[in-house]
Amino acid sequence: MKEDKIIKKVYVVKYALTQGIQIFENVEVCTAVSDGTMIQVEKNYFFYKGDWYTDPNNAIREAENMRFKKINSLKKKIIKLEKMEFKI
């Protein structure tokens, strides 16, 4: 039986825009995915690579990228709403 891999600290960015960057310690790499790209946090929370990082700088960079994309998306929506006219 192979030994489960434990990562000392991970930074989860999946919900960074609503909850901030979450930090978890002693996280288990999920054995259901053989390439080690999925982790299990606590009992029922699973995250795929790209939603979590072991380097805090990469996590911050990804969260900033997510924020930038969201701001641009909202700007486009504002422009669309400003152009909208109602007629009866």
C-alpha positions in Angstrom: 0.0 0.0 0.0 1.5 3.3 -1.0 1.8 6.1 1.6 -0.5 9.1 1.2 1.3 12.3 0.4 0.8 15.3 2.7 1.5 18.9 1.7 2.5 21.1 4.6 0.7 24.2 3.4 -1.5 25.1 0.5 -3.1 28.4 -0.6 -6.6 27.9 -2.1 -7.7 30.6 -4.5 -10.9 29.1 -5.9 -13.1 31.4 -3.8 -10.6 34.3 -3.6 -13.0 36.9 -4.8 -15.6 36.1 -2.2 -13.6 34.6 0.7 -10.1 35.7 0.1 -7.1 33.3 -0.2 -7.6 30.4 2.2 -4.6 28.7 3.8 -4.7 25.0 4.8 -2.0 23.0 6.5 -1.2 19.3 6.4 -3.3 18.7 3.3 -3.7 15.3 1.8 -3.1 14.7 -1.9 -6.1 12.7 -3.1 -5.3 9.2 -4.3 -8.3 9.2 -6.6 -6.3 11.2 -9.1 -3.0 9.5 -9.7 -1.1 12.6 -11.0 -1.4 14.4 -7.6 -3.4 17.3 -9.0 -6.3 17.1 -6.5 -6.2 17.7 -2.8 -8.6 16.9 0.0 -9.1 19.7 2.5 -10.9 18.8 5.7 -13.6 16.1 5.2 -15.6 16.9 2.1 -13.7 19.6 0.2 -11.7 18.8 -2.9 -9.7 21.2 -5.1 -8.0 20.6 -8.4 -4.6 22.1 -9.4 -5.1 25.6 -10.5 -7.5 26.2 -7.5 -4.6 25.7 -5.1 -0.9 26.5 -4.9 2.0 25.7 -2.6 3.7 29.0 -3.3 2.0 32.1 -1.8 3.3 34.3 -4.6 1.6 32.1 -7.2 -1.6 32.2 -5.2 -1.5 36.0 -5.0 -0.7 36.3 -8.7 -3.7 34.0 -9.6 -6.1 35.9 -7.2 -5.0 39.2 -8.8 -5.6 37.8 -12.2 -9.1 36.6 -11.2 -9.8 40.1 -9.8 -8.6 41.8 -13.0 -10.8 39.6 -15.1 -13.8 40.2 -12.9 -13.3 44.0 -13.0 -13.1 43.9 -16.9 -16.2 41.8 -17.0 -18.1 44.2 -14.8 -16.9 47.2 -16.9 -18.4 45.6 -20.0 -21.7 45.0 -18.2 -21.8 48.7 -17.0 -21.2 49.9 -20.6 -24.0 47.7 -21.8 -26.4 48.9 -19.1 -25.5 52.6 -19.8 -26.4 52.1 -23.5 -29.7 50.5 -22.7 -32.8 52.5 -23.5 -36.4 51.7 -22.5 -39.2 52.5 -24.8 -42.9 51.8 -24.7 
